[in-house]
Amino acid sequence: MPIYNTSFIDEGMDPVPSRLKDTDGHGSHTASIVAGRRVQYAAGIGGVARGTASGGAPLARIAVYKACWAIPGKPKSDGNVCVPEDILAAFDAAIVCAAGNSGPNPSTLSNVAPWIIIVGASSIDRRFYSPVYLGSGVEIPGYSMSHNTRNVMYPLVYASDAALPGVSTDSAGYCLAGSLDPFKVNGKIVVCFTGSGLNIDKGIEVSKAGGVGMILANSKSDGDKLSFDIHFVPTTEVIYDSGVQILQYIYSTMYPTATIVPVQSRTYKAPLVAPFSSRGPNHIDPYILKPDIIAPGFQILAAWSLASSPTKLPYDQRHVKYNIFSGASMACPHVSGVVTLLRAVHPDWSISAIKSALMTTATLTDNSNNTIKDFRTYIAANPFDFGASNFRPVLAADPGLVYDASYEDYLLYLCAVSPGLLSKETLTPDRIVIILQALQQMIHKRKFTQKNLEKKVSRV
């Protein structure tokens, strides 16, 4: 199968060596966010989010540093092994880096270097709404990134009531492997709960037993936190209270029925700080505020490798040209694309000047003109969550004022935090002159971060 995607055009170029081709999907996804060509009718599996897709700088060229490789004998879903020397070489060339996916706990940042633009992840203003209509006429809100049912009423069964002989009702209720009786499931929509086992595997069990769809309800401990997986059977995900409501309906009638409505794109409040986005404070130096900014990184549609699958699981034999994926890795290339355009508009700007333009033009408010909130708690986020807040690319091209920083500034910073950094071997006469000149310039400068700003600025 050719590993080809219309987001990338390489006509007239030599064949790409096979070792350089993307067999995972992640690289194609992030690269197309930066510089993918404009493509009409792009969509996720099942036609979700269909529309015209484009990278941030669609005429740009990409240079790729491959630092991580597949783990021998392990599936793609287990991640990669990264060679430290390759990582360091890539960082030497880095301008924009992802904050990481270890949120929402504090001090979970993967990257904190002050000279690099560190990007956290935010949500987009679209949700993929796929409600459940019960036979009683009640609409239950649900969300999905899976392919659809035929929008007709099907018999509805709770998985615990469809257990194979000898299987506990608890195991069946979670739709664990080998727990469902095909005789009781075939042709029906099955209600499964989260809380035990991989959510993606529950759909496999429903499909093997002949189910036509799945309603994945959160366990009580998961509450309102939805996972948004790409399931193997038509699926919508509902919160815990909605799951309880569906069970009440099932036990109130002799012949419960339901349908999963095909996915609709709806507008929601945005941006919200993504639940997985790594947070500050900076665990290396709390006086350097990180992340610097946030950008879209939640449920992002972009190119995908045909050599991989939407879930990257070894038993997933589906192949797609485009996929919806989430992570700080998706937020980072949004900013990288803007940085590319800013370099074209202002070729004399340093990276520090570009970072300044992005940060000073960022907005603290969402599309409803309220303070940006945390996706998980819906409480107002703070600079440790979003840095300067959500980027605004158009305004960054003409910020009015930029704050620059030079190599000497960062050198002095490193000397301050690590006095033994400069040894006799590296402290040359030329470098001493540079340090003294920079020190003189910095006498009148003062650092401002969240730690001392909150003593001087009133929050609004």
Secondary structure by P-SEA (a helix, b strand, c coil): ccccccccccccccccccccccccaaaaaaaaaccccccccccccccccccccccccccbbbbbbbccccccccccccbbbbcaaaaaaaaaacccccccccccccccccccccccbbbbbbbccccbbbbbbccccbbbbbccccccccccccbbbcccccccccccaaaaaacccccccccccccbbbbbbcccccaaaaaaaaaaacccccbbbbcccccccccccccccccccccaaaaaaaaaaaaaccbbbbbbccbbbbbcccccccccccccccccccccccccccccccbbbbbbbccccccccccccccccbbbbbcaaaaaaaaaaaaaaaaaacccccaaaaaaaaaaacccccccccccccccccccccccccccccccccccccccbbbbbcaaaaaaaaaaacccccccccccaaaaaaaaaaaaaaccbbbbcaaaaaaccccc
